[in-house]
Amino acid sequence: MRHVTLITTGGTIEKTYDEATGTLDNRRSIVRRMLRRLRLEDTVVHTVELMSKDSLLMTDDDRARILEVVRATCGTHSRPDPTASTHNGGVVILHGTDTLCTTGDLLHQRLPDLAEAVVLTGAMRPYEMTRSDALQNLTEAVFAAGMLPPGVYVAAHGRVLKFPGVRKDRDRGTFVRVS
């Protein structure tokens, strides 16, 4: 059995429409609704609802919270006995795409000896909208987290890119590698 920890932070992927105000906002995590639509054989997803924020509103303290949860969840190779962990499927972080790369770079820099893959993902369109990329990106991230070697990655739109050197390309509506 593979165990994946999914940390939700909000972002476009989890925005919901409020008919009364006509706005899309982060109100609460909707990841459980998304997960119910996936068929995950031999995979258990443990969800940590850390925050529900647009990534443009994230602070350094928010990123520090993400860092600490990742550190506590998957540890590093320098642990006394990394084989003692029952966690073996990596970590997925749902994150807003606008500052996902800032968080990815921070995790890469501050957690150089990860024992597992940490995969960030988000969506350019909310899950609730037509033609959303949310479910595809979530599926790819969960799969990638269990298949990739230790490190920090972004999974979206049929690709996985390793940090550092990843940026959001607003014109293409995806993530790209930069030199």
C-alpha positions in Angstrom: 0.0 0.0 0.0 1.3 3.4 -1.0 0.7 6.4 1.4 0.6 9.9 -0.1 0.3 13.0 2.1 -1.6 15.7 0.3 -1.2 19.2 1.8 -3.8 21.8 0.7 -3.0 25.5 0.8 -5.7 26.9 -1.5 -5.0 28.6 -4.8 -7.1 28.6 -7.9 -7.4 24.9 -7.9 -9.7 25.1 -4.8 -11.6 28.3 -5.5 -15.3 28.1 -5.4 -17.9 30.4 -6.9 -20.2 32.4 -4.6 -23.5 33.1 -6.4 -24.4 35.8 -4.0 -21.3 37.9 -4.6 -20.3 36.6 -8.1 -16.8 36.0 -6.9 -14.3 33.1 -7.0 -12.6 32.7 -3.6 -10.8 30.3 -1.4 -13.3 29.5 1.4 -12.4 25.9 2.4 -10.6 22.9 0.9 -12.6 21.0 -1.7 -9.8 18.4 -2.3 -11.9 15.6 -0.8 -14.5 16.1 -3.6 -11.7 16.0 -6.1 -10.2 12.8 -4.6 -13.6 11.0 -4.7 -13.5 11.3 -8.5 -10.1 9.5 -8.7 -9.6 5.7 -8.8 -6.5 5.1 -6.7 -5.7 1.4 -6.4 -3.4 0.5 -3.5 -3.0 4.2 -2.6 -4.1 5.9 0.6 -4.2 9.7 0.6 -3.8 11.5 3.9 -5.0 15.0 3.6 -3.6 17.9 5.6 -5.8 21.0 5.3 -3.1 23.6 6.1 -4.7 26.8 4.8 -7.0 28.1 2.1 -5.4 31.1 0.5 -4.8 32.6 -2.9 -1.0 32.2 -3.3 -0.7 35.9 -4.0 -1.7 36.5 -0.4 0.8 34.0 1.0 3.3 35.3 3.5 6.8 34.1 4.5 5.1 32.7 7.6 2.7 30.7 5.4 5.6 29.3 3.5 7.4 28.5 6.8 4.3 26.5 7.8 4.4 24.5 4.6 8.1 23.9 5.0 7.6 22.5 8.6 4.7 20.2 7.5 6.8 18.8 4.7 9.8 18.3 7.0 7.6 16.5 9.6 5.9 14.4 6.9 8.7 13.0 4.9 11.9 13.7 6.7 15.4 13.6 5.2 18.1 11.0 4.4 19.9 12.1 7.5 17.3 10.7 9.8 18.6 7.9 12.1 16.5 5.2 10.3 14.6 6.4 7.2 13.4 2.9 6.6 11.4 3.0 9.8 8.8 5.4 8.2 5.6 3.8 6.9 5.3 6.8 4.6 6.3 5.7 1.1 4.3 7.6 -1.5 5.6 11.1 -1.3 4.0 14.4 -0.6 1.7 16.5 -2.9 1.1 20.1 -2.2 -2.0 21.9 -3.8 -0.8 25.4 -4.3 -1.8 28.5 -6.2 0.1 28.8 -9.4 1.1 32.5 -9.1 3.7 31.8 -6.3 4.0 28.0 -6.5 7.6 28.5 -7.8 8.5 30.6 -4.9 7.4 27.9 -2.5 9.1 25.2 -4.7 12.4 27.1 -4.6 12.2 27.5 -0.9 11.5 23.8 -0.3 14.4 22.8 -2.6 16.8 25.2 -0.8 15.8 24.4 2.8 15.3 20.6 2.4 18.3 19.4 0.4 18.2 15.8 1.8 14.6 14.8 1.3 13.8 11.1 1.7 10.8 11.3 -0.7 9.5 13.3 -3.6 7.6 16.5 -2.9 5.3 17.5 -5.8 3.6 20.8 -6.0 0.6 21.3 -8.3 -2.2 23.7 -8.9 -4.5 24.8 -11.7 -4.9 27.6 -14.1 -8.7 27.3 -13.8 -10.7 26.2 -10.7 -11.9 22.7 -10.3 -15.5 23.8 -10.5 -15.1 25.5 -13.9 -15.5 24.0 -17.3 -12.2 23.0 -19.0 -10.4 23.0 -15.6 -7.0 21.4 -15.5 -7.4 20.8 -11.8 -8.3 17.1 -11.8 -5.6 16.2 -14.4 -2.9 18.0 -12.4 -4.0 16.4 -9.1 -3.9 13.0 -10.7 -0.5 13.6 -12.3 0.9 14.9 -9.0 -0.3 11.9 -6.9 1.1 9.5 -9.4 4.4 11.4 -9.7 4.9 11.6 -6.0 5.1 7.8 -5.7 7.3 7.4 -8.8 9.9 10.1 -8.6 13.2 10.0 -6.7 13.5 12.3 -3.7 13.5 16.0 -4.6 11.1 18.9 -5.2 9.0 19.0 -8.4 6.0 20.6 -10.1 3.6 18.4 -12.0 1.1 19.9 -14.4 -0.2 19.5 -17.9 1.5 16.2 -18.6 5.0 17.2 -17.4 7.1 17.0 -14.3 9.8 19.6 -13.8 12.4 19.5 -11.0 13.3 22.6 -8.9 15.2 24.8 -9.1 14.8 26.5 -12.4 11.0 26.3 -12.8 8.9 29.3 -13.6 5.2 30.0 -14.5 4.8 31.0 -18.2 1.7 33.1 -18.1 1.5 33.3 -21.9 1.4 29.5 -22.3 -0.5 28.9 -19.1 1.9 26.3 -17.7 5.2 25.8 -16.0 8.5 25.9 -17.9 12.2 25.2 -17.2 14.4 28.3 -17.3 18.2 28.3 -17.7 
